[in-house]
Amino acid sequence: MTTVAHALSAALIAVTALEVPPSESRYLVAALVAGSIADADHVYPVLRDWRYYRQHGFRGNLHGARTPVHELAGLAGAGIVACLLWWIDPLMAGVVFTAFSIHLAQDFVTGHSLPLNPADRTVVHMFRMSFGQKVAVDAAVIITSVALWIPYLRARG
């Protein structure tokens, strides 16, 4: 899924599951950031291997552009951040950890995942989807998320 799909859906799941009032914008922003931050690790490998991606394209190859922070180590890091946040704001800790975890779960279900990276570099494919199917899933997630964010945010009143 794209970073936009991850951010919108993971953040929405996190804030609704933890019953965050829509008026609490700092939690909404934290959820959006936490739901998308795992994809920031794509930047370094893409820049490092730019010639490869220029020759072979991004499609079907971005799962290789992950650092160990994307899966197990990233989850451990998010857990540590959440533990530290817990002392300041337990709800923020829950929002951050939940949104980050949802992102990883979505990666595991919808694409190539290396769930135990860096300890084990085994690639897991839960569902083998064509590029068209991945685009359809991504579009459906974005459309559904936007459709659900609207009533959530209207409840500010």
C-alpha positions as CSV (number, residue, x, y, z in Angstrom):
1,M,0.0,0.0,0.0
2,T,1.1,3.6,-0.5
3,T,2.1,5.7,2.4
4,V,-1.1,7.8,2.0
5,A,-3.2,4.6,2.4
6,H,-1.2,3.5,5.4
7,A,-1.5,6.9,7.1
8,L,-5.2,7.4,6.5
9,S,-6.3,3.9,7.4
10,A,-3.9,3.1,10.3
11,A,-4.5,6.5,11.9
12,L,-8.3,6.1,11.6
13,I,-8.2,2.7,13.2
14,A,-5.9,3.9,16.0
15,V,-8.0,6.9,16.9
16,T,-11.3,5.2,16.7
17,A,-10.1,2.1,18.6
18,L,-8.7,4.3,21.4
19,E,-11.8,6.5,21.4
20,V,-9.8,9.7,20.7
21,P,-12.2,12.7,20.4
22,P,-12.0,14.3,17.0
23,S,-11.3,17.7,18.6
24,E,-7.9,16.4,19.9
25,S,-5.9,17.3,16.8
26,R,-2.5,16.5,18.4
27,Y,-3.5,12.8,18.6
28,L,-4.8,12.9,15.0
29,V,-1.5,14.3,13.8
30,A,0.5,11.8,15.8
31,A,-1.6,8.9,14.4
32,L,-1.1,10.1,10.9
33,V,2.6,10.4,11.4
34,A,2.9,7.0,13.2
35,G,0.8,5.3,10.5
36,S,3.2,6.5,7.8
37,I,6.6,6.8,9.4
38,A,7.6,3.2,8.7
39,D,7.8,4.0,5.0
40,A,10.5,6.6,5.6
41,D,13.0,3.8,5.6
42,H,12.5,3.4,1.9
43,V,14.3,6.6,1.2
44,Y,17.8,5.6,2.0
45,P,17.9,2.3,0.0
46,V,16.2,3.9,-3.0
47,L,18.8,6.7,-3.0
48,R,21.6,4.2,-2.4
49,D,20.4,1.9,-5.2
50,W,19.1,4.5,-7.5
51,R,20.7,3.0,-10.6
52,Y,18.9,-0.4,-9.9
53,Y,15.5,1.2,-9.4
54,R,16.0,3.4,-12.5
55,Q,16.8,0.3,-14.6
56,H,14.3,-2.1,-13.0
57,G,11.6,0.3,-11.8
58,F,9.9,0.6,-8.4
59,R,7.0,-1.6,-9.2
60,G,7.4,-4.9,-7.5
61,N,10.8,-4.0,-6.1
62,L,10.2,-1.6,-3.2
63,H,10.0,-4.4,-0.6
64,G,13.7,-4.7,-1.1
65,A,14.1,-1.0,-0.3
66,R,13.5,-1.5,3.4
67,T,15.9,-1.2,6.3
68,P,15.6,-3.4,9.3
69,V,13.6,-0.6,11.0
70,H,10.6,-1.4,8.9
71,E,9.5,-4.6,10.6
72,L,10.7,-6.2,13.9
73,A,13.3,-3.6,14.8
74,G,10.8,-0.8,13.9
75,L,8.1,-2.4,16.1
76,A,10.6,-2.7,19.0
77,G,11.5,1.0,18.4
78,A,7.8,2.0,18.4
79,G,7.4,0.0,21.6
80,I,10.2,1.9,23.2
81,V,8.8,5.2,22.1
82,A,5.4,4.2,23.4
83,C,6.8,3.2,26.7
84,L,8.6,6.6,27.1
85,L,5.4,8.4,26.0
86,W,3.4,6.4,28.5
87,W,4.9,8.4,31.3
88,I,3.9,11.7,29.7
89,D,0.6,10.8,27.9
90,P,-0.7,7.2,28.0
91,L,-3.3,7.9,25.2
92,M,-0.6,9.3,22.9
93,A,1.5,6.2,23.6
94,G,-1.4,4.0,22.6
95,V,-2.2,6.0,19.5
96,V,1.4,6.0,18.3
97,F,2.0,2.3,18.9
98,T,-1.4,1.2,17.5
99,A,-1.0,3.3,14.2
100,F,2.6,2.0,13.7
101,S,1.5,-1.6,14.3
102,I,-1.4,-1.4,12.0
103,H,0.9,-0.2,9.2
104,L,3.1,-3.3,9.7
105,A,0.1,-5.6,9.8
106,Q,-1.2,-4.0,6.5
107,D,2.3,-4.6,4.9
108,F,2.2,-8.2,6.1
109,V,-1.3,-8.9,4.6
110,T,-1.1,-6.9,1.4
111,G,2.4,-7.4,0.1
112,H,5.9,-8.6,0.6
113,S,7.0,-8.6,4.2
114,L,10.1,-9.5,6.1
115,P,8.5,-9.8,9.5
116,L,11.6,-10.9,11.5
117,N,14.1,-8.7,9.7
118,P,17.0,-8.2,10.6
119,A,17.1,-11.6,12.4
120,D,15.7,-13.5,9.4
121,R,15.4,-12.2,5.9
122,T,12.6,-14.6,4.8
123,V,10.1,-12.8,2.6
124,V,6.5,-13.6,3.4
125,H,3.6,-13.2,0.8
126,M,0.3,-13.6,2.5
127,F,-1.6,-12.9,-0.7
128,R,0.0,-12.9,-4.1
129,M,-1.6,-9.9,-5.8
130,S,-1.0,-8.5,-9.3
131,F,-0.1,-4.9,-9.6
132,G,-3.7,-4.1,-10.7
133,Q,-5.0,-5.8,-7.6
134,K,-2.6,-3.9,-5.4
135,V,-3.7,-0.6,-7.0
136,A,-7.4,-1.6,-6.5
137,V,-6.8,-2.4,-2.8
138,D,-4.9,0.8,-2.3
139,A,-7.6,2.9,-4.0
140,A,-10.3,1.1,-2.0
141,V,-8.4,1.7,1.3
142,I,-8.0,5.4,0.5
143,I,-11.6,6.0,-0.6
144,T,-13.0,4.0,2.4
145,S,-10.7,5.8,4.8
146,V,-11.6,9.3,3.5
147,A,-15.3,8.3,3.6
148,L,-14.9,7.2,7.2
149,W,-12.7,10.2,8.3
150,I,-15.5,12.6,7.2
151,P,-18.1,11.5,9.8
152,Y,-15.4,11.1,12.4
153,L,-14.2,14.6,12.0
154,R,-17.7,16.1,11.8
155,A,-18.4,14.8,15.3
156,R,-16.2,17.6,16.6
157,G,-19.2,19.5,17.7
